[in-house]
Amino acid sequence: MKHCFNPKEFLEDACLITEIRDDIREECEKLGPVKKVMLFDRHPDGVVSVKFGTHEAAEAAVTVFNNRWFWGPTNRGPAMDGVTDYAIEETAKEREERLASWHKIYR
């Protein structure tokens, strides 16, 4: 799923990552068993990948979550192709900036 969150929000509150992931898991479990929820916290498109226990639950999710509002702009629920890598590595400079901003917040 795309556009489930705005990654800039995590710079101020890293705990949102867990909260959003748990919210998405809870909603997905209404459709069937969920094996894994991966939130790509650095991806600018707010990407979340959900692995369902059944094909039927995965197909239902594509329909149910299309145009659904989660934590951000309208969500799109296309099926993942299983090949695209949505992970984005941060640079050393970005890591330093992130840690410095968290240090200011949590001091």
DSSP file (Angstrom, degrees, kcal/mol; ACC not computed):
  #  RESIDUE AA STRUCTURE BP1 BP2  ACC     N-H-->O    O-->H-N    N-H-->O    O-->H-N    TCO  KAPPA ALPHA  PHI   PSI    X-CA   Y-CA   Z-CA
    1    1 A M              0   0    0      0, 0.0    47,-2.6     0, 0.0     2,-0.3   0.000 360.0 360.0 360.0 147.2    0.0    0.0    0.0
    2    2 A K  B     +A   76   0A   0     74,-2.0    74,-1.6    45,-0.2    44,-0.2  -0.837 360.0  28.1-119.9 159.3    1.2    3.5   -0.7
    3    3 A H        +     0   0    0     42,-3.9    67,-0.3    -2,-0.3    69,-0.3   0.853  70.0 135.1  63.3  39.7    0.5    6.9    0.9
    4    4 A C  S    S-     0   0    0     42,-2.3    67,-1.5    41,-0.3     2,-0.3   0.624  73.7  -4.6 -88.9 -15.2   -0.2    5.4    4.4
    5    5 A F        -     0   0    0     41,-0.2    -1,-0.2    66,-0.2    67,-0.1  -0.969  69.3-106.4-164.1 169.4    1.9    8.0    6.2
    6    6 A N    >   -     0   0    0     -2,-0.3     3,-2.0    65,-0.2     4,-0.4  -0.957  24.6-149.5-108.0 115.9    4.2   11.0    5.8
    7    7 A P  T >  S+     0   0    0      0, 0.0     3,-1.2     0, 0.0     4,-0.4   0.727  91.4  70.8 -61.2 -21.3    7.8    9.9    6.6
    8    8 A K  T >> S+     0   0    0      1,-0.3     3,-1.2     2,-0.2     4,-0.5   0.773  85.4  68.6 -65.7 -24.8    8.7   13.4    7.8
    9    9 A E  H X> S+     0   0    0     -3,-2.0     4,-1.6     1,-0.2     3,-0.8   0.797  89.5  63.5 -63.6 -27.2    6.4   12.8   10.8
   10   10 A F  H <4 S+     0   0    0     -3,-1.2    -1,-0.2    -4,-0.4    -2,-0.2   0.690  87.9  69.3 -73.4 -17.9    8.9   10.2   12.1
   11   11 A L  H <4 S+     0   0    0     -3,-1.2    -1,-0.2    -4,-0.4     3,-0.2   0.827 109.8  34.6 -67.2 -30.1   11.6   12.8   12.5
   12   12 A E  H << S+     0   0    0     -3,-0.8     2,-0.3    -4,-0.5    -2,-0.2   0.775 135.3  19.3 -93.2 -30.9    9.7   14.3   15.4
   13   13 A D    ><  -     0   0    0     -4,-1.6     3,-1.6     1,-0.1     4,-0.3  -0.761  55.8-178.4-146.6  94.6    8.2   11.1   16.8
   14   14 A A  T >  S+     0   0    0     -2,-0.3     3,-1.4     1,-0.3     4,-0.5   0.730  80.3  73.2 -65.8 -21.8    9.8    7.8   16.0
   15   15 A C  T 3> S+     0   0    0      1,-0.3     4,-1.8     2,-0.2     3,-0.4   0.709  79.3  75.8 -66.5 -18.8    7.2    6.0   18.1
   16   16 A L  H <> S+     0   0    0     -3,-1.6     4,-3.1     1,-0.2     5,-0.3   0.811  82.9  67.1 -61.5 -28.8    4.7    6.7   15.3
   17   17 A I  H <> S+     0   0    0     -3,-1.4     4,-2.2    -4,-0.3    -1,-0.2   0.947 105.6  40.1 -57.3 -49.3    6.3    4.0   13.3
   18   18 A T  H  > S+     0   0    0     -4,-0.5     4,-2.6    -3,-0.4    -1,-0.2   0.899 115.1  52.4 -66.7 -41.4    5.1    1.3   15.7
   19   19 A E  H  X S+     0   0    0     -4,-1.8     4,-2.2     2,-0.2    -2,-0.2   0.924 112.5  43.9 -62.8 -45.4    1.7    2.9   16.2
   20   20 A I  H  X S+     0   0    0     -4,-3.1     4,-2.5     2,-0.2     5,-0.2   0.926 113.6  50.9 -66.2 -44.5    1.0    3.1   12.5
   21   21 A R  H  X S+     0   0    0     -4,-2.2     4,-2.4    -5,-0.3    -2,-0.2   0.918 112.0  47.4 -59.0 -43.7    2.2   -0.4   11.9
   22   22 A D  H  X S+     0   0    0     -4,-2.6     4,-2.5     2,-0.2    -1,-0.2   0.889 110.9  51.4 -66.4 -39.3    0.0   -1.8   14.7
   23   23 A D  H  X S+     0   0    0     -4,-2.2     4,-2.1    -5,-0.2    -2,-0.2   0.920 111.8  46.8 -62.3 -43.8   -3.0    0.2   13.4
   24   24 A I  H  X S+     0   0    0     -4,-2.5     4,-2.6     2,-0.2    -2,-0.2   0.915 111.7  51.0 -66.3 -42.5   -2.6   -1.2    9.9
   25   25 A R  H  X S+     0   0    0     -4,-2.4     4,-2.5    -5,-0.2    -2,-0.2   0.933 109.3  51.4 -58.2 -46.2   -2.1   -4.8   11.2
   26   26 A E  H  < S+     0   0    0     -4,-2.5     4,-0.5     1,-0.2    -1,-0.2   0.908 112.6  44.8 -59.8 -43.8   -5.3   -4.4   13.3
   27   27 A E  H >< S+     0   0    0     -4,-2.1     3,-0.8     1,-0.2     4,-0.2   0.892 113.7  50.1 -68.3 -38.8   -7.3   -3.3   10.2
   28   28 A C  H >X S+     0   0    0     -4,-2.6     3,-2.1     1,-0.2     4,-0.7   0.850 100.1  63.8 -68.6 -34.4   -5.8   -6.0    8.0
   29   29 A E  T 3< S+     0   0    0     -4,-2.5    -1,-0.2     1,-0.3    -2,-0.2   0.681  88.5  70.4 -65.7 -15.8   -6.5   -8.8   10.5
   30   30 A K  T <4 S+     0   0    0     -3,-0.8    -1,-0.3    -4,-0.5    -2,-0.2   0.715 101.7  46.2 -69.0 -19.3  -10.2   -8.1   10.0
   31   31 A L  T <4 S-     0   0    0     -3,-2.1    -2,-0.2     1,-0.4    -1,-0.2   0.665 129.2 -63.9 -96.0 -20.0   -9.7   -9.6    6.5
   32   32 A G  S  < S-     0   0    0     -4,-0.7    -1,-0.4    25,-0.1     2,-0.1  -0.940  80.2 -24.8 156.9-177.2   -7.8  -12.7    7.6
   33   33 A P        -     0   0    0      0, 0.0    20,-3.4     0, 0.0    21,-0.5  -0.341  52.8-151.8 -65.3 138.2   -4.5  -13.9    9.1
   34   34 A V  E     -B   52   0B   0     18,-0.3    18,-0.3     1,-0.1     3,-0.1  -0.949  15.9-179.2-113.4 126.5   -1.6  -11.5    8.8
   35   35 A K  E     -     0   0B   0     16,-3.0     2,-0.3    -2,-0.5    17,-0.2   0.825  68.1  -0.6 -90.9 -36.4    1.9  -12.9    8.8
   36   36 A K  E     -B   51   0B   0     15,-1.6    15,-3.2     2,-0.0     2,-0.4  -0.985  48.3-161.8-159.3 141.0    4.0   -9.7    8.5
   37   37 A V  E     -B   50   0B   0     -2,-0.3     2,-0.5    13,-0.2    13,-0.2  -0.988  15.1-171.5-125.0 120.5    3.6   -5.9    8.3
   38   38 A M  E     -B   49   0B   0     11,-3.2    11,-3.0    -2,-0.4     2,-0.6  -0.957   6.1-162.7-115.7 123.6    6.6   -3.9    7.0
   39   39 A L  E     -B   48   0B   0     -2,-0.5     2,-1.5     9,-0.2     9,-0.2  -0.921  11.8-149.2-104.9 119.4    6.5   -0.2    7.1
   40   40 A F    >   -     0   0    0      7,-2.6     3,-1.6    -2,-0.6     7,-0.5  -0.661  19.1-175.2 -89.1  84.0    9.2    1.5    4.9
   41   41 A D  T 3  S+     0   0    0     -2,-1.5   -31,-0.2     1,-0.3    -1,-0.2   0.617  75.9  46.0 -64.4 -17.2    9.7    4.5    7.1
   42   42 A R  T 3  S+     0   0    0     46,-0.1    -1,-0.3    44,-0.1    -2,-0.1   0.532  82.7 110.5-100.5  -7.8   12.0    6.3    4.8
   43   43 A H    X   -     0   0    0     -3,-1.6     3,-1.9     4,-0.2     4,-0.1  -0.523  64.4-142.9 -72.7 127.7   10.1    5.9    1.6
   44   44 A P  T 3  S+     0   0    0      0, 0.0    -1,-0.2     0, 0.0   -36,-0.1   0.697  98.6  60.0 -64.7 -18.4    8.6    9.2    0.4
   45   45 A D  T 3  S-     0   0    0    -39,-0.1   -42,-3.9   -38,-0.0   -41,-0.3   0.361 110.6-119.0 -90.7   5.8    5.5    7.4   -0.9
   46   46 A G    <   -     0   0    0     -3,-1.9   -42,-2.3   -43,-0.2     2,-0.3   0.952  43.7-167.3  59.6  53.4    4.6    6.1    2.6
   47   47 A V        -     0   0    0     -7,-0.5    -7,-2.6   -45,-0.2     2,-0.4  -0.553  16.5-179.7 -85.3 135.3    4.8    2.5    1.6
   48   48 A V  E     -B   39   0B   0    -47,-2.6     2,-0.5    -2,-0.3    -9,-0.2  -0.999  11.0-157.3-129.5 134.5    3.6   -0.4    3.8
   49   49 A S  E     -B   38   0B   0    -11,-3.0   -11,-3.2    -2,-0.4     2,-0.5  -0.948   7.4-168.1-112.8 131.7    3.8   -4.1    2.8
   50   50 A V  E     -B   37   0B   0     -2,-0.5     2,-0.7   -13,-0.2   -13,-0.2  -0.978   8.0-157.3-121.8 127.1    1.4   -6.6    4.3
   51   51 A K  E     -B   36   0B   0    -15,-3.2   -16,-3.0    -2,-0.5   -15,-1.6  -0.917  17.3-158.1-104.1 117.2    1.9  -10.4    4.0
   52   52 A F  E     -B   34   0B   0     -2,-0.7   -18,-0.3   -18,-0.3   -23,-0.0  -0.545  22.8-129.1 -92.4 158.0   -1.4  -12.2    4.5
   53   53 A G  S    S+     0   0    0    -20,-3.4     2,-0.3    -2,-0.2   -19,-0.1   0.679  92.6  38.2 -78.1 -19.1   -1.8  -15.8    5.5
   54   54 A T  S  > S-     0   0    0    -21,-0.5     4,-1.6     1,-0.1     5,-0.1  -0.961  73.4-130.9-134.1 152.6   -4.3  -16.5    2.6
   55   55 A H  H  > S+     0   0    0     -2,-0.3     4,-2.4     1,-0.2     5,-0.2   0.866 109.2  57.8 -64.6 -36.9   -4.6  -15.3   -1.0
   56   56 A E  H  > S+     0   0    0      1,-0.2     4,-2.3     2,-0.2    -1,-0.2   0.895 105.1  49.2 -63.3 -41.4   -8.2  -14.4   -0.4
   57   57 A A  H  > S+     0   0    0      2,-0.2     4,-2.0     1,-0.2    -1,-0.2   0.895 110.7  51.0 -65.2 -39.5   -7.3  -12.0    2.4
   58   58 A A  H  X S+     0   0    0     -4,-1.6     4,-1.5     2,-0.2    -2,-0.2   0.914 110.9  47.8 -64.3 -43.0   -4.7  -10.4    0.3
   59   59 A E  H  X S+     0   0    0     -4,-2.4     4,-1.2     1,-0.2    -2,-0.2   0.900 110.7  51.8 -64.6 -40.4   -7.2   -9.9   -2.6
   60   60 A A  H  X S+     0   0    0     -4,-2.3     4,-3.0     1,-0.2    -1,-0.2   0.877 105.3  56.8 -62.9 -37.3   -9.8   -8.5   -0.2
   61   61 A A  H  X S+     0   0    0     -4,-2.0     4,-2.8     1,-0.2     5,-0.2   0.878  99.8  57.7 -63.3 -38.4   -7.2   -6.0    1.1
   62   62 A V  H  < S+     0   0    0     -4,-1.5     4,-0.5     1,-0.2    15,-0.3   0.908 114.9  37.9 -58.6 -41.1   -6.6   -4.6   -2.4
   63   63 A T  H >< S+     0   0    0     -4,-1.2     3,-0.6     2,-0.2    -2,-0.2   0.934 118.8  46.5 -74.5 -48.3  -10.3   -3.7   -2.6
   64   64 A V  H 3< S+     0   0    0     -4,-3.0    -2,-0.2     1,-0.2    -3,-0.2   0.876 115.7  43.7 -66.1 -39.7  -10.8   -2.6    1.0
   65   65 A F  T >< S+     0   0    0     -4,-2.8     3,-1.6    -5,-0.2     2,-0.4   0.492  81.7 112.8 -91.2  -2.7   -7.8   -0.4    1.3
   66   66 A N  T <  S-     0   0    0     -3,-0.6    10,-0.2    -4,-0.5     3,-0.1  -0.585  97.7  -0.3 -69.9 125.8   -8.1    1.3   -2.1
   67   67 A N  T 3  S+     0   0    0      8,-2.6     2,-0.3    -2,-0.4    -1,-0.3   0.714 100.3 145.1  65.7  24.1   -8.9    5.0   -1.4
   68   68 A R    <   -     0   0    0     -3,-1.6     7,-1.9     7,-0.4     2,-0.5  -0.740  47.8-129.6 -92.9 140.1   -8.8    4.3    2.4
   69   69 A W        +     0   0    0     -2,-0.3     5,-0.1     5,-0.2   -65,-0.1  -0.775  39.0 153.6 -90.0 125.2   -7.6    6.9    4.8
   70   70 A F  S    S-     0   0    0     -2,-0.5    -1,-0.1     3,-0.5   -65,-0.1   0.373  73.3 -35.9-111.4-107.0   -5.0    5.8    7.3
   71   71 A W  S    S+     0   0    0    -67,-1.5   -65,-0.2     2,-0.1   -66,-0.2   0.445 123.8  14.1-100.0  -2.6   -2.5    8.2    8.8
   72   72 A G  S    S-     0   0    0      1,-0.4    -2,-0.3   -69,-0.3     3,-0.2  -0.532 104.7 -19.3-146.3-152.0   -2.0   10.3    5.7
   73   73 A P  S    S-     0   0    0      0, 0.0    -3,-0.5     0, 0.0    -1,-0.4   0.004  94.5 -52.2 -60.3 172.6   -3.3   11.2    2.3
   74   74 A T        -     0   0    0     -5,-0.1     2,-0.2     1,-0.1    -5,-0.2  -0.203  64.4-129.6 -52.6 130.9   -5.6    8.8    0.5
   75   75 A N        -     0   0    0     -7,-1.9    -8,-2.6    -3,-0.2     2,-0.4  -0.552  11.6-150.8 -85.8 145.5   -4.2    5.4    0.3
   76   76 A R  B     -A    2   0A   0    -74,-1.6   -74,-2.0   -10,-0.2   -10,-0.2  -0.963   5.4-157.0-113.4 136.0   -3.9    3.3   -2.8
   77   77 A G        +     0   0    0     -2,-0.4   -11,-0.2   -15,-0.3   -12,-0.1  -0.377  26.6 156.8-113.7  55.6   -4.0   -0.5   -2.4
   78   78 A P        -     0   0    0      0, 0.0     2,-0.2     0, 0.0    -2,-0.1  -0.446  49.1-103.2 -76.1 153.8   -2.3   -2.2   -5.3
   79   79 A A        -     0   0    0     -2,-0.1     2,-0.1     1,-0.1   -20,-0.0  -0.534  39.3-115.5 -71.1 139.1   -0.9   -5.7   -5.0
   80   80 A M        -     0   0    0     -2,-0.2    -1,-0.1     1,-0.1   -31,-0.0  -0.459  10.8-138.8 -74.3 149.3    2.9   -5.7   -4.6
   81   81 A D        -     0   0    0     -2,-0.1    -1,-0.1     1,-0.0    -2,-0.0   0.596  30.0-128.4 -85.6 -10.0    4.8   -7.4   -7.4
   82   82 A G  S    S+     0   0    0      2,-0.1    -2,-0.1     1,-0.1    -1,-0.0   0.446  95.8  70.1  79.3  -0.9    7.2   -9.1   -4.9
   83   83 A V        +     0   0    0      2,-0.0    -1,-0.1     0, 0.0     2,-0.1   0.728  68.6  94.5-114.8 -39.6   10.2   -7.7   -6.8
   84   84 A T        -     0   0    0      1,-0.1     2,-0.7     2,-0.0    -2,-0.1  -0.339  65.0-143.3 -63.3 132.1   10.3   -4.0   -6.2
   85   85 A D        +     0   0    0      1,-0.1    -1,-0.1    -2,-0.1    -2,-0.0  -0.878  19.5 179.3 -99.6 113.5   12.5   -3.0   -3.3
   86   86 A Y        +     0   0    0     -2,-0.7     2,-0.2     2,-0.0   -39,-0.1   0.471  42.9 116.0 -92.8  -3.3   10.9   -0.1   -1.4
   87   87 A A        -     0   0    0    -45,-0.1     2,-0.5   -44,-0.1    -2,-0.1  -0.450  46.6-164.7 -70.1 137.3   13.7    0.2    1.2
   88   88 A I        -     0   0    0     -2,-0.2     2,-0.3   -45,-0.0   -46,-0.1  -0.985  10.8-142.5-125.7 120.7   15.6    3.5    1.2
   89   89 A E        -     0   0    0     -2,-0.5     2,-0.2     1,-0.0    -2,-0.0  -0.599  16.4-129.5 -82.3 139.8   18.9    3.7    3.0
   90   90 A E        -     0   0    0     -2,-0.3     2,-0.1     1,-0.1    -1,-0.0  -0.612  21.7-118.8 -85.9 150.5   19.7    6.9    4.8
   91   91 A T     >  -     0   0    0     -2,-0.2     4,-2.3     1,-0.1     5,-0.2  -0.341  28.4-105.6 -78.8 167.6   23.1    8.6    4.2
   92   92 A A  H  > S+     0   0    0      1,-0.2     4,-2.3     2,-0.2     5,-0.2   0.888 123.4  51.4 -61.1 -38.7   25.6    9.1    7.1
   93   93 A K  H  > S+     0   0    0      2,-0.2     4,-2.4     1,-0.2    -1,-0.2   0.916 109.2  49.4 -65.5 -43.2   24.6   12.8    7.1
   94   94 A E  H  > S+     0   0    0      1,-0.2     4,-2.5     2,-0.2    -2,-0.2   0.891 110.6  51.2 -62.7 -39.4   20.9   12.1    7.3
   95   95 A R  H  X S+     0   0    0     -4,-2.3     4,-2.7     2,-0.2     5,-0.2   0.929 109.8  49.1 -63.7 -45.4   21.6    9.7   10.2
   96   96 A E  H  X S+     0   0    0     -4,-2.3     4,-2.3     1,-0.2    -2,-0.2   0.918 112.5  48.2 -59.6 -44.5   23.6   12.3   12.1
   97   97 A E  H  X S+     0   0    0     -4,-2.4     4,-2.2     2,-0.2    -1,-0.2   0.904 112.1  49.4 -63.3 -42.1   20.8   14.9   11.5
   98   98 A R  H  X S+     0   0    0     -4,-2.5     4,-2.3     2,-0.2    -2,-0.2   0.937 112.7  46.0 -63.2 -47.8   18.1   12.4   12.7
   99   99 A L  H  X S+     0   0    0     -4,-2.7     4,-2.3     1,-0.2    -1,-0.2   0.881 112.0  51.9 -64.6 -37.8   20.0   11.5   15.8
  100  100 A A  H  X S+     0   0    0     -4,-2.3     4,-1.7    -5,-0.2    -1,-0.2   0.903 110.2  48.6 -64.9 -40.5   20.7   15.1   16.6
  101  101 A S  H  X S+     0   0    0     -4,-2.2     4,-1.8     1,-0.2    -2,-0.2   0.891 112.3  48.2 -68.3 -37.9   17.1   16.0   16.3
  102  102 A W  H  X S+     0   0    0     -4,-2.3     4,-3.0     1,-0.2    -1,-0.2   0.877 107.2  56.8 -67.5 -36.6   16.0   13.1   18.5
  103  103 A H  H  < S+     0   0    0     -4,-2.3     4,-0.3     1,-0.2    -1,-0.2   0.897 108.2  47.5 -61.2 -39.4   18.6   14.1   21.0
  104  104 A K  H >< S+     0   0    0     -4,-1.7     3,-0.5     1,-0.2    -1,-0.2   0.900 115.5  45.3 -66.0 -41.1   17.0   17.6   21.2
  105  105 A I  H 3< S+     0   0    0     -4,-1.8    -2,-0.2     1,-0.2    -1,-0.2   0.918 117.2  40.9 -69.9 -45.3   13.5   16.2   21.6
  106  106 A Y  T 3<        0   0    0     -4,-3.0    -1,-0.2     1,-0.2    -2,-0.2   0.214 360.0 360.0 -96.3  15.5   14.3   13.5   24.2
  107  107 A R    <         0   0    0     -3,-0.5    -1,-0.2    -4,-0.3    -2,-0.1   0.444 360.0 360.0 -82.6 360.0   16.6   15.5   26.4
